Amino acid sequence: MTDKDLYRLGIIQRVHDHTLLQREAARLLELTVRQVQRILRRYREHGAASIVSERRGRPGNNRIPDELRCAALHLIRQYYVDFGPTLATEKLLKRHGIPLSVETVRNWMISDGLWRPHSRRQVHIYQPRHRRDCLGELIQLDGSHHAWFEDRAPRCCLLVYVDDATGRLMHLRFCDSESAFDYMTATREYIDFHGKPVAFYSDKHAVFRVNGTDARRSGTTQFGRALRDLSIELICANSSQAKGRVERANKTLQDRLVKEMRLHNISSISEANYWVTGFIDDFNRRFARPPKYPKDLHRPSGLSPDELDDIFAWQGQRKLSKSLTFQYDKMLYLIEPSDANTRIAGEKVNVYEYPDGRISFRYAHRELSYQVFDKLACVDQGEIVDNKRLGAVLRLAQEKQDEQEAAGKRSRSKKMPRRVAQERALEALRAINPVLVNPADFVSDIKR
């Protein structure tokens, strides 16, 4: 018996002993007098067992047949084993014509072990992690996509570097997108100003980690290769909560930094990168905290600017053909046919593509002179006849160009790096001096 049945039994016993009126028992049990009389009659005939409803333990009259339940569960196991109850209910009705309620399917799946309710799932506990002890021991970095200039300019990305020990903003850089070249440029600026930290702590963005299942264990991204050459550890967090220091900094910057730039009427990426240094100093003076130990773990790079340029370049290899040519990003490069270069036919040359748009080809630390033939540009057949060495090569390239144009593949390779950061760097150089962009086009004045 339940507690309700025991309470009802006590009231009926008092009515049977003539210590309580029937109308008072009806009021206490929230029943009518006739119902109390029927219960009292059954109690006198069958005793205390008559208080319990005779329908208890019996199947309901509107119960779904067991055959339908077995058929539905069989279909769920066969086709929808990883579906949720709501989606499984929709598919049972749409594909098999079995109308059921979501709660019915949910209870069936729970009892059959096909679904685990949220109340029974293991709770993920994120305990707070203590700060690092010293400045420069762990630097959290992240890219925050936001309308930083509100309606004054398009949306862009802010690369944020935050020290884990102190919460200081170590470096900020605005860019068009979260690409490898942008991270290389920002990290180069960070090292020039602060030095090399012990480790960077980031998310699982494709810039930091090879996300393909085949190459995940052995593959390394270009940014990871650059940090490895500098002896900087790169750690990828499993969740956003793990790098909460930089996530909270992004939330604060999306409020304060946006309003500060509105007051200073800053509406472009170049203006923001020039102005943001003063904001960093004011922010750290107000919100940064001292480290547990005063030692700074940043290390000097110990490398020349040219060596750092090579490290923060997109590196690759190409095999030199017997005619001293190779392809890179759908462009044909022709190495100068000198005596030294003729001996390296068939060897692999190293490719260095810099964030400012320069491209360099080297073999054993020796830079190679080259000419460029763009396969996506229009070809003047009159120039092909003038050069006997390039005639056959350019005719073959022209045929490939016509095939690509007919197939609608008039674009650069998707596997090559995005060059948004390079285009912005070239625009800055072109504003300073156009000769810096194309030095080969410079012609000196003989009269001087």
N, C-alpha and C positions, 0 to 999 in steps of 0.2 A: 504493500500500500504506500501511496505517496502521503505527504504531509496534509494535502487537501482532503484525501480520503479519511485520514485519521481524525481530522477536525470535524468532518461531516459525521463520522461514526460517534463521536462524543455527543454531538447535538442530538442525533437520533436516539442515543441511549437515554438521554435526559427526558426526551419526549416519551419514550417507552416507560420510564419510571415515574411518569406523571409529575416531574419537577419542572417542566417547561411546557408552555402552551405551543400548540402547532403554529399559530400565527406568529409568535415570537421566533420559532425555529425557521419559518419561511423568511422572516426579515433578516436573520443572521446568515442564512445560506443563500440569500438573494434568489429565492425560488418562490413559486406560488404555493398556496396551502394544499391544493390537489396534488402537486408533485411531492410535497412532504408526506402526504398520506400514502401515496404509492410506495415511496421508499420505506416508510414505516411498515407497510404490509409485507414487503419482501423481507425486511429485517426479521419480522416475527416468524416467517416461514423458513428462511434459509440461513439466518444468522448474520454474522459480520461480513461474510464473503459477498453478500448481496449488495453491499455499498459500492463495490467496484463495478464499473461499467462492463456489461457483457461483450461489448465490441472491442475491448482492449486486447491487443495481441492478434487480432484478426486483420487480414488485408482489407484495404478500403474498396468501396464499390467502384470508384473511378480509377483504380490502379491500372498503370500501363502494363500490358502483358509482358511476361518474361521473354517471349520470343522476339518481340520488338526491341527490348533492351539488349538482348544478346546480339541481334543483327546490327544495331547501332554501334555497339562497342567493337564488333568485328570490323566494321567499316572504318572506325576511328583508328584501330590498331593497324589496319592495312594501308590506309591512305593519309590519315591525319594524326599520326602519333605525336608530332611536334607542334600541333595546332593548339591554340587556347580554346577554352569552352565556347566563347562567343563566335569565333571564326569557324570552329567545328560545327556548331549549330547551323550557321548559315550554309555551309557546304552540304550538310545532310539534307537540308530542305531544297537547295538549288539543284544539286546533282543527283540525289537519290529519292527526293519526294517524301522525306520523313519529317513531319512537323513535330518539333519538340521545343520545350522552353530552355532557355540558357541555364537556369538553375538546375533543371533536371539533368541536363548533360554534364554540368559541373559536378553534381553529386555522384553521378555514375563514374566519371573519370577519376574523381578523388578516391572512391571506394575500390576502383580497379587499378589504382596506382599509376594512371596516365597523367595526372595533374597534381601538383603540390600547391596547396593554398598558401597565400602569403603569410598567414599566421604560423605555418610550420616550416617556412624557409629559414635558412641560416642567416642571421643578421650580420651584415658587414659593419665591423666596428673600426672606425678611424681614430686612433689615439693620437694625441698631439705629440709631435716630435720636437725634442729640444733643439735649440739653435746651435749652429756650429760655434766653435770657440774663438776663432780668429777671423779677421778680415781677409778676404780672398781665398778662404778655404773651400767655399762652395758658392757659385754664382748661379742663380736661377734666371733663365731667359725664356722669353715667350713673345709671340707676336699677337698684338691686339688689333683686330679689324673694327673700325668704328668711324663714324662721321666726325672726325676730329675738327674739321673746319666748318661743321654744321652745313648750312646751305651756301656757303661762300666758295666751296670747292668740292670735287667728288670725294667719295669715301676713300680712305687709304689705310695703311697699316703702320703701327708703331712697334718697333722692336725694343723691348724693355729688358734691362739687365739689373737685377736686384741682388745685393749681397745677403746671404742667409744669416750671417752672424749679427749684422747690425740693422738690416732692413734698409740700407742706403740705396738710393738710385745711383748705380754706377755709370750707366750710359743709356741714352735714349736716341733713337734715330727713326725719322719718318721715311717711309718708302711706299712705292705703289703696291707691292705685293710681298708676300712672305716667301721669297725665293732664295736660292743658294747664294747668288751673287750679292744680294742685299745683306744676308747674314755674314758673308765674308767681309764685306766692306765695313759693317758695323763692328765686327770682332777685331778687325785690323785697327780701327780707331780706338777700341777699348784697350788693346795691348800697347799701342803707342802712348796712351795716356796713363794707364795704371800698371801695365806689365802683365805677365802670364799668371792666371789663377791656378789653383790646384785642380779644380774640376768645374765643369758646366753641368747644370741640371735642367733638362728640357723635357718636352712631351715627346710623343712618338710620331712627330711630323716627318714627312718623307725627306726633308732636308737633313735630319739627324740620323735616321734609321732606315735601312732597306726593309720595306714592308712586304716584299715578295716572299712567298713561302719557300721557294727553292733556294734563293740566295740570302735568306735571313741570317744564317749562321756564318757564312763566309763573306758576304758582300759588305762593302763599306761605301758610304756616300762621299761626295767630294768634300763636304764640310767636315765629316768625320776624319777623312784622310788628312786635311789641313791641321786639325787639332792633334792628331796622332804625330804628325811631323814636329809639332811644337811641344810635345810631351804634356798635353792637357787632357785630362780624363773627361769623357763625355758619358753622362748617366741619363738614361731615359726613364721617366716616371711612369708608373702603371696607371695613375689616376690623376685627375686635376687636384684632388685634395692633397696629394703628396707634395705638390709645389704650390701650396696655398699662399706663400709669401708673395710671389709674383702675381698670382691671380687677384689677391686683394689689392695689390698695387695698381693693377690694371683698372679695377673698379674705382679706386680713388682718382686715378689720372683721368678717367673718362668723365669725372665730375669737375675737378679743379682745373686740369690742364685745358680743357675745352673752354671754360669761362675765362681763364687768363688770356688765351690767344684771342678770344673775342674782344677783350678790353684793349689788347695791343694791336687789333686789326691785322692779324696774321692770317693769310688765306692761301698760302702755297707751301709746298714741302721744303723748298730751299730756304724760305724765310724762317720756317719753324725749326729746321736743323741748325740755323745760325743763332736763333734766339734761345733755344731750349737749355743751353748751358747755364744761364742765369737762373732759370726755374729749378734746375737740379740742385744748385747750391742752396737756394732758399728752402726747397723741400727737405733736404737732408739736415739743414740747420734746425728745422722745426720738429721733424718726425723721426729722424734716425736715433738709434740708441748706441751706447758704447759697447764694444765687444767684451766678452768675458776675459780675454787675454789681449793685451795691447799689441802683440806681434802681428805684423803685416806679412802674409804669406804670398803676396804677389812677387813674382820673379822677373828679372829683366830678360828680354828675349835673347840678347846676345847675338843678334843677326843684323845684317845690313839691310837697308831698305829694299835693295834689289832681291835679296834672298827672301824677305817677307813677301814681296810681290809674287815671286815664283810659288811660294807656299799657298797663298790665297788666290791662286789661279785655277781655272778649270783645266785639269790635266788629263791627257789621254795619249794613245799611241796609234800610229798608222804605219802600215808597211809600204815601203818605197818600191815601186815597180822597176822593171828593167829600163824603162824609158824615163826614170826619175820623176814620176808623177804619183800622186795619191789623191784620194777624195776625202773631204771633211765638210760635213754639213751641206751636202749636195753642191759643193764647189770643188773644182779641179785645181790643184796646186802643182805648179811646174817648178821643180828645183833647178837652180842654175847648173848647167852641165860642165862643171869644172873637173879637173883631174882628181881632186880630193873627193868630190861628190860622186864621181863615176864608180869609185871603189866601194861605195856603201849601197849600191843597188841591191834590192832584196832585203835590206835591213829595216828595222823598225825605228822610226823617229818619234821623238816626244813632242807633244802638242801642248802649248801653254796659251790659254785664252784668258785674258785679264778682265777684271770688272770694268775697266775704262774703255774696252773695245779692242785693245791691241791683241794680236795673235803672233806667237813666236813658235818656230819649229827648230828643234835642236837634235843633234846626234853627238853623244859623248861630250856634253857641255860645249859644243860648238854650234853656233847659230847658223842656220842655213838661209841663204838668199833664195827668193822664190818669186814667181809671177802667179797671178790669180786669174782663173777663168771661171766666171759665175755661170753655172748651167741654167739658172733661172732667168738670166738677163737675155736680151735680144742679141743675136750674133750677126755681125756683119761679115758676109761670106767673102767680100773683097779683101778683108784683112787676113783671111785664112790662106789665100793664095800667096801672099807675100812671105809667109814664114813656112819654109818647107818642113821644119821639124815639128811644128804644131798642126800641120794640115790634117793628118790622119786622126790625130787625137781630137781635134775640134770637130771634125766631121762626125765622128762617133758620138761626141757629146751633143751635137746638134740633133742627131737622130733620137737620142734619149730624151732630149728636151721636147721634141715634137710628140713623142709617145706620152710623156708626162702631161703635156698640155691637152692632148686628146682625152686622157683619162681623168683630167681635172685634179691633178696632183701638183699644182703650182705653189708649193709651200715648202718651207724648210723642214728639216727632220724633226719629228716630235720628241726624239730621244735626246736632242741637244738642249743645253741650258736655256732658260728664258732670259732674254736680253733687255728687260725693262730697265734694270739698273745701268746697263751699259749705255743705253740710249740717253738716259738722264746725264751720265758722265760726259758723253760726247757733246750734248747740248751746252754743258758748262764750259768745256774746252773751246767750243766754237764761239761762245760769247766772249771769251778772253782773247783768242787769236785763232782765226781759221787755219793758219799754217800748222798749228799743233795737231789738228785732226788728220790732215793729209800732208805730211812733210815732203812727199815725193812731188807734189804739184808746185812746190815753191821754186820760182825761177829768179835768180839774182840779177841785179841790174849791172851790166858790164861797164856802163859809163861811170859808175861810182868807183 
